[in-house]
Amino acid sequence: MTLIESIRQQWFSNVRGDLLSGLVVALALIPEAIAFSIIAGVDPKVGLYASFCIAVVISFTGGRPGMISAATGAMALLMVTLVRDHGLEYLLAASILCGVLQIGAGYLRLGSLMRFVSRSVVTGFVNALAILIFMAQLPELTNVTWHVYALTAAGLGLIYGLPWLGKYTFPGVGLYGLIIGFALVIGSIDVRAGYGVVLIGIILATVTARWSRNIVIPSPLICIVLLTGVAMCLGLDVRSVGDMGELPDTLPIFLWPDVPLNLDTLLIILPYSAAMAVVGLLESMMTATIVDDLTDTSSDKNRECKGQGIANIGSGLLGGMAGCAMIGQSVINVKSGGRTRLSCFVAGVVLLLMVVFASDWVGQIPMAALVAVMIMVSIGTFSWDSLRNLRKHPLSTNIVMVTTVLVVVVTHNLAYGVLAGVLLASLFFANKIGHFLYITSEANTDGTERRYQVVGQVFFSSADKFSDSFDFKEVLDKVVIDLSRAHFWDITAVGALDKVVMKFRREGSEVEVIGLNEASATIVDRFGVHDKPDAVDRLMDH
């Protein structure tokens, strides 16, 4: 594939879907970025600038087209103490160092470690995230008027009803409907601006009439526009985006963190930067895996590590905090038709343009509309098949999945849940493989020689079973241990072989070990002592 074809494939192969999905994601990013800024203890513009910068930069540098990256809650939770104790400038420095560490992880190819994360851990991670997304909407549905519930229900009805009516394809009026919806919102604030939007819309729709006949408008976008228009026209007293914090009114500028460049500063920010780098990469890799499944495509996870690092460095230099991939917004993007890098780029640019140049309009969006969108994301993210498969899947798989969910939900830390799931999955795997070891034996006709045939994997989990399978009380002249169908993995296995050989020799038997494959022979020759001079003394020291 040539460079031009590659650019066209990754940027312009799905223009209409990416433009509309990027607009939906931009609207969904605004309250999230503000909320995460509040969690971290910084001004809302820090999260908004970060979301803009990370989304735009990662669209060029990332390894997963169609995935959305911005400021996230998982990262914000790690910043609270740093901001409280040292202030915003140290947070910006920590964000830059976090990016440097992530770039290093990319060059070390640590993204390849995702192959050690089992499917049950990924499923538990997804289910836990879906639960957290839903729980995050509950404050917006608690102690509120009935109007909020009505708007939320109407939003869900639009989101799920429009696709059912016709997969939200409106021949001939798609573009007109979208423009008129925006005109209603803008016109309620400024009538002249509303007429202006309608006029521009008519011109655009006329020029692009053929293109507009079959345009596909994402139902979440229609939900946001219509509910905003209804809330403003009826003057409903409901919580809006503007109530969450003051939106920025200027473009971000280059800003080098005002911190001393010395060892003390490094010691302060390094623990936070390292934690953010690990959590950010972990969530990004998990999100990339999920989007891979949703789109049936592959991604370059090592490039994604580097891309996340570059994006976080840029965010820190523009006055934003570190971020990573967002599963919720990535699912919104994919469900709304986004597939290429263009969707993430559009989301970042539109986000900045809206909060800087259209903050008065954006501030009128009711939170109920965005809550409806996020509930849709929660429902779509949760793996409902995992509930139906509880009876079909092995108990160990179910335990790993449920443990991952519980740890994430209880701690609100995605890294803890994944770590717990990976450890459990590793233990179950080691225990299962340890059982696939058996040893048979056969004596010669006069009973003076016995041949043991070892079949399976010998490592720390099966070493004791290996040692216990030999009869050391039998009087023999010679013992042959055939390892042609076995494999030795670690020093624990080599130690078990040493003990078996030395015990037989102590009983006066000659021992011959045969059939070691090349890999097993290498580790046995390097760490084994039974075939070395002064073997008894070496074994005691070992």
Number of C-alpha atoms within 10 A of each C-alpha: 7 7 8 8 12 12 13 13 14 18 21 17 17 18 16 18 22 28 20 23 29 31 23 29 28 29 22 25 28 26 25 22 25 25 21 24 28 19 17 25 19 22 18 24 22 27 32 32 28 31 34 30 31 34 33 24 22 30 28 17 19 27 22 28 27 30 31 37 32 32 33 26 22 20 25 23 17 18 27 19 14 20 17 13 9 12 14 23 18 22 28 29 27 31 32 27 25 31 31 21 20 30 25 15 20 22 13 12 15 15 21 13 12 13 8 11 17 17 14 22 30 22 23 28 31 25 26 29 23 26 19 17 21 17 14 14 18 11 9 15 16 10 9 12 11 11 14 24 16 12 23 24 16 18 27 22 14 22 22 15 15 19 14 10 9 9 14 20 18 17 14 16 16 19 24 20 15 16 21 21 21 22 24 24 26 25 21 15 16 14 14 12 16 20 16 15 19 20 15 12 20 17 12 15 20 13 11 12 16 12 15 20 17 15 19 19 25 24 25 29 23 21 25 26 22 23 24 26 23 15 22 20 14 8 9 12 12 19 17 20 24 20 15 17 17 15 23 19 15 12 12 21 10 11 15 14 19 11 11 10 10 8 8 9 14 16 10 14 20 16 14 21 26 19 15 28 29 17 21 29 27 22 22 26 25 23 26 27 18 20 24 17 11 12 13 8 11 14 16 15 25 24 20 26 32 27 25 35 34 22 32 36 28 23 33 30 22 21 27 33 36 37 34 32 27 24 26 25 24 24 25 28 29 22 18 24 23 29 27 24 29 26 35 35 27 24 30 31 18 20 27 25 16 20 25 17 14 15 18 16 20 22 22 21 27 28 28 29 27 27 26 25 25 23 22 22 21 25 15 15 22 19 17 12 9 18 11 10 11 14 10 10 12 10 11 16 19 20 19 27 31 21 21 30 28 17 22 24 20 12 11 17 18 22 22 16 27 27 17 20 28 21 15 20 23 16 14 16 13 15 14 13 16 21 13 12 16 16 17 12 15 12 13 9 8 6 13 14 18 20 17 18 19 21 17 20 22 27 22 20 19 23 22 15 17 22 17 11 15 16 11 16 9 13 15 18 16 17 20 18 21 20 20 15 13 20 20 24 16 16 17 18 25 25 21 22 23 22 18 21 23 21 16 22 18 12 14 13 20 16 22 12 15 13 14 18 14 10 11 20 16 13 16 23 13 11 15 23 25 23 13 11 9 10 15 17 10 13 16 9 8 11
